[in-house]
Amino acid sequence: MSTPRNGHGHRAYRRAQAALKRRTAAENLHCWWCGEQIDITLPAGHRDAFTADHPDALANGGRLAGQELQPMHRHCNASKGDSAAVDIWPAS
Ligand SMILES: [Zn+2]
């Protein structure tokens, strides 16, 4: 059974996350939740680590591909409360 997380859309999603991480560093983007800087060099498990978030949670019918992603701290993502949004993305 195909799910949004392991189907075709997931590969596009990973590419979009990687692109956003580069932009976060290159353009000094800030967390869209709290407005603070994000240090992309932090390990993925750190509370301030970079994550990429969909404005529309998957649980609300959002699609993985074709959405603008927003940079966010891990702890901000968690506190946002709609746990459907995002996996923690290990740095590669
Ligand atoms: Zn934040």
PDB file of the backbone (N, CA, C, O) and the ligand in Angstrom, with CONECT records:
HET     ZN  A 101       1
ATOM      1  N   MET A   1       0.839  -1.191   0.000  1.00  0.00           N
ATOM      2  CA  MET A   1       0.000   0.000   0.000  1.00  0.00           C
ATOM      3  C   MET A   1       0.874   1.241   0.000  1.00  0.00           C
ATOM      4  O   MET A   1       1.799   1.363   0.803  1.00  0.00           O
ATOM      5  N   SER A   2       0.580   2.138  -0.886  1.00  0.00           N
ATOM      6  CA  SER A   2       1.368   3.362  -1.000  1.00  0.00           C
ATOM      7  C   SER A   2       0.859   4.428  -0.039  1.00  0.00           C
ATOM      8  O   SER A   2      -0.346   4.618   0.122  1.00  0.00           O
ATOM      9  N   THR A   3       1.786   5.108   0.584  1.00  0.00           N
ATOM     10  CA  THR A   3       1.429   6.229   1.445  1.00  0.00           C
ATOM     11  C   THR A   3       2.175   7.470   0.964  1.00  0.00           C
ATOM     12  O   THR A   3       3.154   7.355   0.226  1.00  0.00           O
ATOM     13  N   PRO A   4       1.732   8.626   1.363  1.00  0.00           N
ATOM     14  CA  PRO A   4       2.441   9.839   0.949  1.00  0.00           C
ATOM     15  C   PRO A   4       3.900   9.858   1.375  1.00  0.00           C
ATOM     16  O   PRO A   4       4.715  10.519   0.730  1.00  0.00           O
ATOM     17  N   ARG A   5       4.253   9.150   2.447  1.00  0.00           N
ATOM     18  CA  ARG A   5       5.617   9.231   2.935  1.00  0.00           C
ATOM     19  C   ARG A   5       6.586   8.293   2.218  1.00  0.00           C
ATOM     20  O   ARG A   5       7.798   8.491   2.308  1.00  0.00           O
ATOM     21  N   ASN A   6       6.103   7.308   1.531  1.00  0.00           N
ATOM     22  CA  ASN A   6       7.073   6.452   0.853  1.00  0.00           C
ATOM     23  C   ASN A   6       6.848   6.378  -0.651  1.00  0.00           C
ATOM     24  O   ASN A   6       7.558   5.647  -1.341  1.00  0.00           O
ATOM     25  N   GLY A   7       5.902   7.098  -1.156  1.00  0.00           N
ATOM     26  CA  GLY A   7       5.628   7.091  -2.584  1.00  0.00           C
ATOM     27  C   GLY A   7       6.462   8.112  -3.328  1.00  0.00           C
ATOM     28  O   GLY A   7       7.436   8.647  -2.798  1.00  0.00           O
ATOM     29  N   HIS A   8       6.075   8.370  -4.540  1.00  0.00           N
ATOM     30  CA  HIS A   8       6.801   9.301  -5.400  1.00  0.00           C
ATOM     31  C   HIS A   8       6.932  10.677  -4.748  1.00  0.00           C
ATOM     32  O   HIS A   8       7.973  11.324  -4.858  1.00  0.00           O
ATOM     33  N   GLY A   9       5.890  11.115  -4.081  1.00  0.00           N
ATOM     34  CA  GLY A   9       5.901  12.452  -3.501  1.00  0.00           C
ATOM     35  C   GLY A   9       6.972  12.638  -2.452  1.00  0.00           C
ATOM     36  O   GLY A   9       7.464  13.746  -2.243  1.00  0.00           O
ATOM     37  N   HIS A  10       7.334  11.550  -1.791  1.00  0.00           N
ATOM     38  CA  HIS A  10       8.317  11.681  -0.724  1.00  0.00           C
ATOM     39  C   HIS A  10       9.686  12.063  -1.260  1.00  0.00           C
ATOM     40  O   HIS A  10      10.413  12.816  -0.612  1.00  0.00           O
ATOM     41  N   ARG A  11      10.049  11.557  -2.433  1.00  0.00           N
ATOM     42  CA  ARG A  11      11.355  11.912  -2.998  1.00  0.00           C
ATOM     43  C   ARG A  11      11.391  13.387  -3.346  1.00  0.00           C
ATOM     44  O   ARG A  11      12.399  14.054  -3.111  1.00  0.00           O
ATOM     45  N   ALA A  12      10.317  13.900  -3.898  1.00  0.00           N
ATOM     46  CA  ALA A  12      10.253  15.329  -4.200  1.00  0.00           C
ATOM     47  C   ALA A  12      10.326  16.138  -2.913  1.00  0.00           C
ATOM     48  O   ALA A  12      10.926  17.211  -2.862  1.00  0.00           O
ATOM     49  N   TYR A  13       9.706  15.600  -1.887  1.00  0.00           N
ATOM     50  CA  TYR A  13       9.696  16.274  -0.590  1.00  0.00           C
ATOM     51  C   TYR A  13      11.108  16.375  -0.020  1.00  0.00           C
ATOM     52  O   TYR A  13      11.506  17.420   0.494  1.00  0.00           O
ATOM     53  N   ARG A  14      11.860  15.281  -0.117  1.00  0.00           N
ATOM     54  CA  ARG A  14      13.242  15.300   0.374  1.00  0.00           C
ATOM     55  C   ARG A  14      14.070  16.324  -0.398  1.00  0.00           C
ATOM     56  O   ARG A  14      14.872  17.053   0.187  1.00  0.00           O
ATOM     57  N   ARG A  15      13.870  16.373  -1.708  1.00  0.00           N
ATOM     58  CA  ARG A  15      14.615  17.364  -2.500  1.00  0.00           C
ATOM     59  C   ARG A  15      14.234  18.772  -2.071  1.00  0.00           C
ATOM     60  O   ARG A  15      15.094  19.645  -1.963  1.00  0.00           O
ATOM     61  N   ALA A  16      12.962  18.992  -1.829  1.00  0.00           N
ATOM     62  CA  ALA A  16      12.507  20.320  -1.417  1.00  0.00           C
ATOM     63  C   ALA A  16      13.086  20.688  -0.055  1.00  0.00           C
ATOM     64  O   ALA A  16      13.449  21.841   0.177  1.00  0.00           O
ATOM     65  N   GLN A  17      13.171  19.713   0.842  1.00  0.00           N
ATOM     66  CA  GLN A  17      13.760  19.976   2.156  1.00  0.00           C
ATOM     67  C   GLN A  17      15.232  20.344   2.022  1.00  0.00           C
ATOM     68  O   GLN A  17      15.704  21.276   2.673  1.00  0.00           O
ATOM     69  N   ALA A  18      15.958  19.614   1.179  1.00  0.00           N
ATOM     70  CA  ALA A  18      17.385  19.890   0.989  1.00  0.00           C
ATOM     71  C   ALA A  18      17.576  21.279   0.404  1.00  0.00           C
ATOM     72  O   ALA A  18      18.474  22.013   0.816  1.00  0.00           O
ATOM     73  N   ALA A  19      16.741  21.636  -0.546  1.00  0.00           N
ATOM     74  CA  ALA A  19      16.835  22.957  -1.161  1.00  0.00           C
ATOM     75  C   ALA A  19      16.533  24.042  -0.135  1.00  0.00           C
ATOM     76  O   ALA A  19      17.189  25.083  -0.110  1.00  0.00           O
ATOM     77  N   LEU A  20      15.557  23.795   0.695  1.00  0.00           N
ATOM     78  CA  LEU A  20      15.195  24.795   1.707  1.00  0.00           C
ATOM     79  C   LEU A  20      16.317  24.944   2.733  1.00  0.00           C
ATOM     80  O   LEU A  20      16.598  26.052   3.191  1.00  0.00           O
ATOM     81  N   LYS A  21      16.948  23.852   3.086  1.00  0.00           N
ATOM     82  CA  LYS A  21      18.042  23.923   4.053  1.00  0.00           C
ATOM     83  C   LYS A  21      19.184  24.775   3.485  1.00  0.00           C
ATOM     84  O   LYS A  21      19.774  25.587   4.198  1.00  0.00           O
ATOM     85  N   ARG A  22      19.489  24.582   2.198  1.00  0.00           N
ATOM     86  CA  ARG A  22      20.521  25.414   1.574  1.00  0.00           C
ATOM     87  C   ARG A  22      20.107  26.880   1.570  1.00  0.00           C
ATOM     88  O   ARG A  22      20.920  27.759   1.857  1.00  0.00           O
ATOM     89  N   ARG A  23      18.843  27.144   1.246  1.00  0.00           N
ATOM     90  CA  ARG A  23      18.361  28.531   1.223  1.00  0.00           C
ATOM     91  C   ARG A  23      18.383  29.144   2.616  1.00  0.00           C
ATOM     92  O   ARG A  23      18.685  30.327   2.773  1.00  0.00           O
ATOM     93  N   THR A  24      18.063  28.343   3.624  1.00  0.00           N
ATOM     94  CA  THR A  24      18.055  28.852   4.994  1.00  0.00           C
ATOM     95  C   THR A  24      19.433  29.382   5.361  1.00  0.00           C
ATOM     96  O   THR A  24      19.557  30.417   6.015  1.00  0.00           O
ATOM     97  N   ALA A  25      20.468  28.663   4.934  1.00  0.00           N
ATOM     98  CA  ALA A  25      21.840  29.104   5.208  1.00  0.00           C
ATOM     99  C   ALA A  25      22.230  30.262   4.288  1.00  0.00           C
ATOM    100  O   ALA A  25      22.787  31.260   4.746  1.00  0.00           O
ATOM    101  N   ALA A  26      21.945  30.132   3.018  1.00  0.00           N
ATOM    102  CA  ALA A  26      22.411  31.116   2.039  1.00  0.00           C
ATOM    103  C   ALA A  26      21.711  32.466   2.202  1.00  0.00           C
ATOM    104  O   ALA A  26      22.323  33.517   2.012  1.00  0.00           O
ATOM    105  N   GLU A  27      20.456  32.428   2.547  1.00  0.00           N
ATOM    106  CA  GLU A  27      19.665  33.658   2.621  1.00  0.00           C
ATOM    107  C   GLU A  27      19.353  34.060   4.061  1.00  0.00           C
ATOM    108  O   GLU A  27      18.616  35.014   4.307  1.00  0.00           O
ATOM    109  N   ASN A  28      19.926  33.318   5.005  1.00  0.00           N
ATOM    110  CA  ASN A  28      19.729  33.621   6.430  1.00  0.00           C
ATOM    111  C   ASN A  28      18.232  33.679   6.773  1.00  0.00           C
ATOM    112  O   ASN A  28      17.763  34.615   7.420  1.00  0.00           O
ATOM    113  N   LEU A  29      17.510  32.668   6.329  1.00  0.00           N
ATOM    114  CA  LEU A  29      16.080  32.613   6.632  1.00  0.00           C
ATOM    115  C   LEU A  29      15.871  32.302   8.111  1.00  0.00           C
ATOM    116  O   LEU A  29      16.682  31.616   8.734  1.00  0.00           O
ATOM    117  N   HIS A  30      14.792  32.806   8.654  1.00  0.00           N
ATOM    118  CA  HIS A  30      14.476  32.583  10.062  1.00  0.00           C
ATOM    119  C   HIS A  30      13.293  31.633  10.187  1.00  0.00           C
ATOM    120  O   HIS A  30      12.526  31.425   9.247  1.00  0.00           O
ATOM    121  N   CYS A  31      13.174  31.070  11.376  1.00  0.00           N
ATOM    122  CA  CYS A  31      12.053  30.186  11.692  1.00  0.00           C
ATOM    123  C   CYS A  31      10.732  30.929  11.481  1.00  0.00           C
ATOM    124  O   CYS A  31      10.546  32.029  12.001  1.00  0.00           O
ATOM    125  N   TRP A  32       9.837  30.342  10.734  1.00  0.00           N
ATOM    126  CA  TRP A  32       8.582  31.071  10.460  1.00  0.00           C
ATOM    127  C   TRP A  32       7.625  30.994  11.636  1.00  0.00           C
ATOM    128  O   TRP A  32       6.606  31.684  11.658  1.00  0.00           O
ATOM    129  N   TRP A  33       7.944  30.169  12.602  1.00  0.00           N
ATOM    130  CA  TRP A  33       7.085  30.071  13.785  1.00  0.00           C
ATOM    131  C   TRP A  33       7.470  31.113  14.844  1.00  0.00           C
ATOM    132  O   TRP A  33       6.607  31.840  15.336  1.00  0.00           O
ATOM    133  N   CYS A  34       8.770  31.188  15.198  1.00  0.00           N
ATOM    134  CA  CYS A  34       9.202  32.087  16.286  1.00  0.00           C
ATOM    135  C   CYS A  34       9.998  33.276  15.779  1.00  0.00           C
ATOM    136  O   CYS A  34      10.209  34.233  16.524  1.00  0.00           O
ATOM    137  N   GLY A  35      10.447  33.240  14.522  1.00  0.00           N
ATOM    138  CA  GLY A  35      11.155  34.376  13.955  1.00  0.00           C
ATOM    139  C   GLY A  35      12.634  34.446  14.290  1.00  0.00           C
ATOM    140  O   GLY A  35      13.313  35.405  13.923  1.00  0.00           O
ATOM    141  N   GLU A  36      13.140  33.428  14.991  1.00  0.00           N
ATOM    142  CA  GLU A  36      14.566  33.415  15.335  1.00  0.00           C
ATOM    143  C   GLU A  36      15.367  32.706  14.253  1.00  0.00           C
ATOM    144  O   GLU A  36      14.826  31.971  13.427  1.00  0.00           O
ATOM    145  N   GLN A  37      16.686  32.952  14.285  1.00  0.00           N
ATOM    146  CA  GLN A  37      17.570  32.278  13.340  1.00  0.00           C
ATOM    147  C   GLN A  37      17.587  30.768  13.583  1.00  0.00           C
ATOM    148  O   GLN A  37      17.300  30.293  14.681  1.00  0.00           O
ATOM    149  N   ILE A  38      17.929  30.039  12.537  1.00  0.00           N
ATOM    150  CA  ILE A  38      18.078  28.587  12.646  1.00  0.00           C
ATOM    151  C   ILE A  38      19.517  28.233  12.269  1.00  0.00           C
ATOM    152  O   ILE A  38      20.005  28.613  11.204  1.00  0.00           O
ATOM    153  N   ASP A  39      20.186  27.503  13.159  1.00  0.00           N
ATOM    154  CA  ASP A  39      21.547  27.043  12.887  1.00  0.00           C
ATOM    155  C   ASP A  39      21.455  25.669  12.225  1.00  0.00           C
ATOM    156  O   ASP A  39      21.158  24.671  12.883  1.00  0.00           O
ATOM    157  N   ILE A  40      21.712  25.630  10.923  1.00  0.00           N
ATOM    158  CA  ILE A  40      21.526  24.369  10.190  1.00  0.00           C
ATOM    159  C   ILE A  40      22.629  23.363  10.486  1.00  0.00           C
ATOM    160  O   ILE A  40      22.548  22.212  10.058  1.00  0.00           O
ATOM    161  N   THR A  41      23.661  23.785  11.215  1.00  0.00           N
ATOM    162  CA  THR A  41      24.736  22.842  11.527  1.00  0.00           C
ATOM    163  C   THR A  41      24.440  22.008  12.765  1.00  0.00           C
ATOM    164  O   THR A  41      25.184  21.078  13.075  1.00  0.00           O
ATOM    165  N   LEU A  42      23.358  22.332  13.477  1.00  0.00           N
ATOM    166  CA  LEU A  42      23.020  21.552  14.665  1.00  0.00           C
ATOM    167  C   LEU A  42      22.611  20.136  14.269  1.00  0.00           C
ATOM    168  O   LEU A  42      22.032  19.932  13.202  1.00  0.00           O
ATOM    169  N   PRO A  43      22.912  19.152  15.130  1.00  0.00           N
ATOM    170  CA  PRO A  43      22.481  17.776  14.845  1.00  0.00           C
ATOM    171  C   PRO A  43      20.964  17.677  14.830  1.00  0.00           C
ATOM    172  O   PRO A  43      20.275  18.447  15.499  1.00  0.00           O
ATOM    173  N   ALA A  44      20.448  16.719  14.059  1.00  0.00           N
ATOM    174  CA  ALA A  44      19.002  16.616  13.831  1.00  0.00           C
ATOM    175  C   ALA A  44      18.213  16.451  15.122  1.00  0.00           C
ATOM    176  O   ALA A  44      17.046  16.837  15.191  1.00  0.00           O
ATOM    177  N   GLY A  45      18.842  15.880  16.149  1.00  0.00           N
ATOM    178  CA  GLY A  45      18.113  15.670  17.386  1.00  0.00           C
ATOM    179  C   GLY A  45      18.052  16.888  18.301  1.00  0.00           C
ATOM    180  O   GLY A  45      17.359  16.876  19.318  1.00  0.00           O
ATOM    181  N   HIS A  46      18.776  17.929  17.935  1.00  0.00           N
ATOM    182  CA  HIS A  46      18.810  19.131  18.776  1.00  0.00           C
ATOM    183  C   HIS A  46      17.464  19.848  18.729  1.00  0.00           C
ATOM    184  O   HIS A  46      16.780  19.840  17.705  1.00  0.00           O
ATOM    185  N   ARG A  47      17.093  20.469  19.853  1.00  0.00           N
ATOM    186  CA  ARG A  47      15.779  21.120  19.888  1.00  0.00           C
ATOM    187  C   ARG A  47      15.696  22.308  18.933  1.00  0.00           C
ATOM    188  O   ARG A  47      14.612  22.665  18.474  1.00  0.00           O
ATOM    189  N   ASP A  48      16.840  22.917  18.637  1.00  0.00           N
ATOM    190  CA  ASP A  48      16.846  24.053  17.710  1.00  0.00           C
ATOM    191  C   ASP A  48      17.261  23.660  16.295  1.00  0.00           C
ATOM    192  O   ASP A  48      17.531  24.528  15.465  1.00  0.00           O
ATOM    193  N   ALA A  49      17.312  22.371  16.016  1.00  0.00           N
ATOM    194  CA  ALA A  49      17.746  21.913  14.705  1.00  0.00           C
ATOM    195  C   ALA A  49      16.752  22.329  13.611  1.00  0.00           C
ATOM    196  O   ALA A  49      15.571  22.565  13.865  1.00  0.00           O
ATOM    197  N   PHE A  50      17.276  22.405  12.405  1.00  0.00           N
ATOM    198  CA  PHE A  50      16.450  22.730  11.246  1.00  0.00           C
ATOM    199  C   PHE A  50      15.431  21.626  10.947  1.00  0.00           C
ATOM    200  O   PHE A  50      15.757  20.439  10.943  1.00  0.00           O
ATOM    201  N   THR A  51      14.207  22.046  10.703  1.00  0.00           N
ATOM    202  CA  THR A  51      13.222  21.151  10.100  1.00  0.00           C
ATOM    203  C   THR A  51      12.499  21.956   9.022  1.00  0.00           C
ATOM    204  O   THR A  51      12.533  23.186   9.017  1.00  0.00           O
ATOM    205  N   ALA A  52      11.855  21.249   8.126  1.00  0.00           N
ATOM    206  CA  ALA A  52      11.057  21.910   7.096  1.00  0.00           C
ATOM    207  C   ALA A  52       9.602  21.571   7.327  1.00  0.00           C
ATOM    208  O   ALA A  52       9.258  20.412   7.557  1.00  0.00           O
ATOM    209  N   ASP A  53       8.760  22.563   7.268  1.00  0.00           N
ATOM    210  CA  ASP A  53       7.362  22.353   7.602  1.00  0.00           C
ATOM    211  C   ASP A  53       6.447  22.757   6.459  1.00  0.00           C
ATOM    212  O   ASP A  53       6.718  23.708   5.726  1.00  0.00           O
ATOM    213  N   HIS A  54       5.365  22.019   6.325  1.00  0.00           N
ATOM    214  CA  HIS A  54       4.301  22.394   5.395  1.00  0.00           C
ATOM    215  C   HIS A  54       3.299  23.274   6.108  1.00  0.00           C
ATOM    216  O   HIS A  54       2.852  22.943   7.206  1.00  0.00           O
ATOM    217  N   PRO A  55       2.943  24.377   5.508  1.00  0.00           N
ATOM    218  CA  PRO A  55       1.855  25.177   6.079  1.00  0.00           C
ATOM    219  C   PRO A  55       0.569  24.370   6.227  1.00  0.00           C
ATOM    220  O   PRO A  55      -0.157  24.538   7.207  1.00  0.00           O
ATOM    221  N   ASP A  56       0.288  23.514   5.284  1.00  0.00           N
ATOM    222  CA  ASP A  56      -0.883  22.644   5.395  1.00  0.00           C
ATOM    223  C   ASP A  56      -0.448  21.266   5.857  1.00  0.00           C
ATOM    224  O   ASP A  56       0.304  20.586   5.159  1.00  0.00           O
ATOM    225  N   ALA A  57      -0.903  20.856   6.999  1.00  0.00           N
ATOM    226  CA  ALA A  57      -0.547  19.540   7.508  1.00  0.00           C
ATOM    227  C   ALA A  57      -1.134  18.441   6.632  1.00  0.00           C
ATOM    228  O   ALA A  57      -2.197  18.591   6.031  1.00  0.00           O
ATOM    229  N   LEU A  58      -0.410  17.342   6.582  1.00  0.00           N
ATOM    230  CA  LEU A  58      -0.899  16.208   5.788  1.00  0.00           C
ATOM    231  C   LEU A  58      -2.263  15.753   6.274  1.00  0.00           C
ATOM    232  O   LEU A  58      -3.115  15.345   5.485  1.00  0.00           O
ATOM    233  N   ALA A  59      -2.455  15.830   7.570  1.00  0.00           N
ATOM    234  CA  ALA A  59      -3.725  15.382   8.139  1.00  0.00           C
ATOM    235  C   ALA A  59      -4.899  16.222   7.644  1.00  0.00           C
ATOM    236  O   ALA A  59      -6.050  15.786   7.658  1.00  0.00           O
ATOM    237  N   ASN A  60      -4.580  17.425   7.212  1.00  0.00           N
ATOM    238  CA  ASN A  60      -5.632  18.296   6.701  1.00  0.00           C
ATOM    239  C   ASN A  60      -5.767  18.203   5.190  1.00  0.00           C
ATOM    240  O   ASN A  60      -6.430  19.031   4.565  1.00  0.00           O
ATOM    241  N   GLY A  61      -5.145  17.204   4.613  1.00  0.00           N
ATOM    242  CA  GLY A  61      -5.277  16.997   3.174  1.00  0.00           C
ATOM    243  C   GLY A  61      -4.189  17.657   2.356  1.00  0.00           C
ATOM    244  O   GLY A  61      -4.272  17.709   1.129  1.00  0.00           O
ATOM    245  N   GLY A  62      -3.164  18.165   3.034  1.00  0.00           N
ATOM    246  CA  GLY A  62      -2.057  18.766   2.304  1.00  0.00           C
ATOM    247  C   GLY A  62      -1.293  17.709   1.512  1.00  0.00           C
ATOM    248  O   GLY A  62      -1.260  16.542   1.902  1.00  0.00           O
ATOM    249  N   ARG A  63      -0.696  18.104   0.430  1.00  0.00           N
ATOM    250  CA  ARG A  63       0.079  17.173  -0.388  1.00  0.00           C
ATOM    251  C   ARG A  63       1.564  17.405  -0.129  1.00  0.00           C
ATOM    252  O   ARG A  63       1.990  18.521   0.168  1.00  0.00           O
ATOM    253  N   LEU A  64       2.340  16.335  -0.246  1.00  0.00           N
ATOM    254  CA  LEU A  64       3.775  16.465  -0.021  1.00  0.00           C
ATOM    255  C   LEU A  64       4.442  17.269  -1.115  1.00  0.00           C
ATOM    256  O   LEU A  64       5.250  18.153  -0.831  1.00  0.00           O
ATOM    257  N   ALA A  65       4.118  16.976  -2.356  1.00  0.00           N
ATOM    258  CA  ALA A  65       4.796  17.625  -3.473  1.00  0.00           C
ATOM    259  C   ALA A  65       4.089  18.926  -3.831  1.00  0.00           C
ATOM    260  O   ALA A  65       2.872  19.054  -3.696  1.00  0.00           O
ATOM    261  N   GLY A  66       4.869  19.866  -4.283  1.00  0.00           N
ATOM    262  CA  GLY A  66       4.286  21.070  -4.836  1.00  0.00           C
ATOM    263  C   GLY A  66       3.913  22.124  -3.817  1.00  0.00           C
ATOM    264  O   GLY A  66       3.320  23.145  -4.165  1.00  0.00           O
ATOM    265  N   GLN A  67       4.256  21.886  -2.555  1.00  0.00           N
ATOM    266  CA  GLN A  67       3.975  22.905  -1.550  1.00  0.00           C
ATOM    267  C   GLN A  67       5.226  23.672  -1.206  1.00  0.00           C
ATOM    268  O   GLN A  67       6.330  23.127  -1.209  1.00  0.00           O
ATOM    269  N   GLU A  68       5.046  24.923  -0.913  1.00  0.00           N
ATOM    270  CA  GLU A  68       6.131  25.712  -0.358  1.00  0.00           C
ATOM    271  C   GLU A  68       6.428  25.205   1.050  1.00  0.00           C
ATOM    272  O   GLU A  68       5.526  25.086   1.879  1.00  0.00           O
ATOM    273  N   LEU A  69       7.700  24.908   1.310  1.00  0.00           N
ATOM    274  CA  LEU A  69       8.089  24.530   2.666  1.00  0.00           C
ATOM    275  C   LEU A  69       8.619  25.752   3.400  1.00  0.00           C
ATOM    276  O   LEU A  69       9.110  26.701   2.788  1.00  0.00           O
ATOM    277  N   GLN A  70       8.514  25.711   4.689  1.00  0.00           N
ATOM    278  CA  GLN A  70       9.006  26.806   5.525  1.00  0.00           C
ATOM    279  C   GLN A  70      10.020  26.258   6.521  1.00  0.00           C
ATOM    280  O   GLN A  70       9.813  25.182   7.083  1.00  0.00           O
ATOM    281  N   PRO A  71      11.114  26.986   6.747  1.00  0.00           N
ATOM    282  CA  PRO A  71      12.085  26.530   7.745  1.00  0.00           C
ATOM    283  C   PRO A  71      11.543  26.735   9.160  1.00  0.00           C
ATOM    284  O   PRO A  71      10.835  27.702   9.440  1.00  0.00           O
ATOM    285  N   MET A  72      11.889  25.816  10.025  1.00  0.00           N
ATOM    286  CA  MET A  72      11.366  25.859  11.380  1.00  0.00           C
ATOM    287  C   MET A  72      12.319  25.136  12.321  1.00  0.00           C
ATOM    288  O   MET A  72      12.984  24.180  11.921  1.00  0.00           O
ATOM    289  N   HIS A  73      12.388  25.593  13.579  1.00  0.00           N
ATOM    290  CA  HIS A  73      13.118  24.837  14.586  1.00  0.00           C
ATOM    291  C   HIS A  73      12.358  23.553  14.913  1.00  0.00           C
ATOM    292  O   HIS A  73      11.135  23.476  14.791  1.00  0.00           O
ATOM    293  N   ARG A  74      13.120  22.563  15.328  1.00  0.00           N
ATOM    294  CA  ARG A  74      12.462  21.326  15.725  1.00  0.00           C
ATOM    295  C   ARG A  74      11.450  21.564  16.853  1.00  0.00           C
ATOM    296  O   ARG A  74      10.322  21.076  16.802  1.00  0.00           O
ATOM    297  N   HIS A  75      11.872  22.319  17.869  1.00  0.00           N
ATOM    298  CA  HIS A  75      10.966  22.495  19.015  1.00  0.00           C
ATOM    299  C   HIS A  75       9.767  23.365  18.648  1.00  0.00           C
ATOM    300  O   HIS A  75       8.688  23.208  19.221  1.00  0.00           O
ATOM    301  N   CYS A  76       9.949  24.278  17.697  1.00  0.00           N
ATOM    302  CA  CYS A  76       8.811  25.080  17.250  1.00  0.00           C
ATOM    303  C   CYS A  76       7.842  24.211  16.462  1.00  0.00           C
ATOM    304  O   CYS A  76       6.626  24.317  16.616  1.00  0.00           O
ATOM    305  N   ASN A  77       8.391  23.362  15.627  1.00  0.00           N
ATOM    306  CA  ASN A  77       7.569  22.435  14.871  1.00  0.00           C
ATOM    307  C   ASN A  77       6.745  21.561  15.816  1.00  0.00           C
ATOM    308  O   ASN A  77       5.557  21.322  15.598  1.00  0.00           O
ATOM    309  N   ALA A  78       7.407  21.097  16.864  1.00  0.00           N
ATOM    310  CA  ALA A  78       6.716  20.233  17.828  1.00  0.00           C
ATOM    311  C   ALA A  78       5.634  21.011  18.575  1.00  0.00           C
ATOM    312  O   ALA A  78       4.555  20.482  18.844  1.00  0.00           O
ATOM    313  N   SER A  79       5.925  22.256  18.905  1.00  0.00           N
ATOM    314  CA  SER A  79       4.970  23.029  19.694  1.00  0.00           C
ATOM    315  C   SER A  79       3.804  23.525  18.862  1.00  0.00           C
ATOM    316  O   SER A  79       2.787  23.963  19.401  1.00  0.00           O
ATOM    317  N   LYS A  80       3.952  23.458  17.557  1.00  0.00           N
ATOM    318  CA  LYS A  80       2.894  23.922  16.670  1.00  0.00           C
ATOM    319  C   LYS A  80       1.625  23.082  16.857  1.00  0.00           C
ATOM    320  O   LYS A  80       0.507  23.562  16.669  1.00  0.00           O
ATOM    321  N   GLY A  81       1.831  21.831  17.228  1.00  0.00           N
ATOM    322  CA  GLY A  81       0.709  21.058  17.717  1.00  0.00           C
ATOM    323  C   GLY A  81      -0.041  20.205  16.712  1.00  0.00           C
ATOM    324  O   GLY A  81      -0.850  19.369  17.113  1.00  0.00           O
ATOM    325  N   ASP A  82       0.195  20.383  15.427  1.00  0.00           N
ATOM    326  CA  ASP A  82      -0.528  19.541  14.459  1.00  0.00           C
ATOM    327  C   ASP A  82       0.412  18.432  14.006  1.00  0.00           C
ATOM    328  O   ASP A  82       0.814  18.398  12.843  1.00  0.00           O
ATOM    329  N   SER A  83       0.750  17.564  14.876  1.00  0.00           N
ATOM    330  CA  SER A  83       1.835  16.607  14.723  1.00  0.00           C
ATOM    331  C   SER A  83       1.931  15.927  13.360  1.00  0.00           C
ATOM    332  O   SER A  83       2.899  15.210  13.106  1.00  0.00           O
ATOM    333  N   ALA A  84       0.981  16.126  12.501  1.00  0.00           N
ATOM    334  CA  ALA A  84       1.018  15.472  11.200  1.00  0.00           C
ATOM    335  C   ALA A  84       2.074  16.059  10.277  1.00  0.00           C
ATOM    336  O   ALA A  84       2.430  15.426   9.284  1.00  0.00           O
ATOM    337  N   ALA A  85       2.582  17.238  10.571  1.00  0.00           N
ATOM    338  CA  ALA A  85       3.309  17.984   9.552  1.00  0.00           C
ATOM    339  C   ALA A  85       4.586  17.327   9.052  1.00  0.00           C
ATOM    340  O   ALA A  85       4.733  17.140   7.844  1.00  0.00           O
ATOM    341  N   VAL A  86       5.496  16.976   9.916  1.00  0.00           N
ATOM    342  CA  VAL A  86       6.848  16.746   9.411  1.00  0.00           C
ATOM    343  C   VAL A  86       7.618  15.713  10.215  1.00  0.00           C
ATOM    344  O   VAL A  86       7.468  15.606  11.432  1.00  0.00           O
ATOM    345  N   ASP A  87       8.439  14.961   9.511  1.00  0.00           N
ATOM    346  CA  ASP A  87       9.452  14.132  10.162  1.00  0.00           C
ATOM    347  C   ASP A  87      10.634  14.995  10.566  1.00  0.00           C
ATOM    348  O   ASP A  87      10.862  16.052   9.979  1.00  0.00           O
ATOM    349  N   ILE A  88      11.373  14.558  11.548  1.00  0.00           N
ATOM    350  CA  ILE A  88      12.678  15.157  11.771  1.00  0.00           C
ATOM    351  C   ILE A  88      13.611  14.645  10.683  1.00  0.00           C
ATOM    352  O   ILE A  88      13.692  13.442  10.432  1.00  0.00           O
ATOM    353  N   TRP A  89      14.285  15.537  10.068  1.00  0.00           N
ATOM    354  CA  TRP A  89      15.075  15.211   8.886  1.00  0.00           C
ATOM    355  C   TRP A  89      16.537  15.132   9.247  1.00  0.00           C
ATOM    356  O   TRP A  89      17.131  16.161   9.570  1.00  0.00           O
ATOM    357  N   PRO A  90      17.148  13.963   9.210  1.00  0.00           N
ATOM    358  CA  PRO A  90      18.572  13.855   9.538  1.00  0.00           C
ATOM    359  C   PRO A  90      19.432  14.550   8.489  1.00  0.00           C
ATOM    360  O   PRO A  90      19.189  14.416   7.290  1.00  0.00           O
ATOM    361  N   ALA A  91      20.417  15.277   8.937  1.00  0.00           N
ATOM    362  CA  ALA A  91      21.327  15.947   8.010  1.00  0.00           C
ATOM    363  C   ALA A  91      22.073  14.907   7.193  1.00  0.00           C
ATOM    364  O   ALA A  91      22.425  13.845   7.705  1.00  0.00           O
ATOM    365  N   SER A  92      22.308  15.204   5.952  1.00  0.00           N
ATOM    366  CA  SER A  92      23.017  14.242   5.101  1.00  0.00           C
ATOM    367  C   SER A  92      24.272  14.890   4.542  1.00  0.00           C
ATOM    368  O   SER A  92      25.017  14.252   3.798  1.00  0.00           O
TER     369      SER A  92
HETATM  370 ZN    ZN A 101      11.565  28.668  15.932  1.00  0.00          ZN2+
END
